[in-house]
Amino acid sequence: MEIRPIRTPADHDWALRKIERLWEAVPGSEEEDLLDVLTTLVEAYEERQYQMDPPDPVEAIKFRMEQESLTRSDLEPILGTRARVAEVLNHRRPLSIGMIRRLHDRLRIPAEVLIRETRPKRRVAAKKLSRGTGKPERRGPRVRS
């Protein structure tokens, strides 16, 4: 029975090949025990190596909408008015506790995904224009030469 730590991609490949050979192990056999240990080691290695951040709550909502073929109007009973739905989906309004509960209950989106802070979209500040000139307003003291 050969067992060794999985620390590198080569170790990972070795373990996957070994698991594939042991896949049809007889229940209760030594091979099944080895299969169990190797799968546990592979899972631990993959969790360390391939950590994934949970999705953005708004992206999770949009993904579920796509899966269920939902429209924005389908979200109104859950999030509120049409304007509120737009604000949430455009990252302009955070989810309230009530919204999180309803999204979790009705759309089966995990609550731990919904309670994460959303990443606000960067808004490009509009340049303030001087009245009537169409040119950007100058700020600060004017220096005359």
FENMODA-V341326 format. One record per backbone hydrogen bond with DSSP energy under -0.5 kcal/mol. CO is the residue of the C=O (numbers start at 1). NH is the residue of the N-H. If there is no record, write none. Layout:
<<CO;NH> <CO;NH>>
This chain:
<<1;3> <5;7> <8;12> <9;13> <10;14> <11;15> <12;16> <13;17> <14;18> <15;19> <16;20> <17;21> <18;22> <19;23> <20;23> <22;25> <26;29> <29;33> <30;34> <31;35> <32;36> <33;37> <34;38> <35;39> <36;40> <37;41> <38;42> <39;43> <40;44> <41;45> <42;46> <43;47> <44;48> <45;49> <46;50> <48;51> <56;60> <57;61> <58;62> <59;63> <60;64> <61;65> <62;66> <63;67> <64;68> <65;69> <65;70> <66;69> <71;74> <71;75> <72;75> <73;76> <75;78> <75;79> <75;80> <76;80> <81;85> <82;86> <83;87> <84;88> <85;89> <86;90> <87;92> <87;93> <88;91> <96;100> <97;101> <98;102> <99;103> <100;104> <101;105> <102;106> <103;107> <103;109> <104;108> <108;110> <110;113> <110;114> <111;115> <113;116> <118;120> <122;124> <123;125> <128;137> <130;133> <130;134> <135;130> <142;144>>
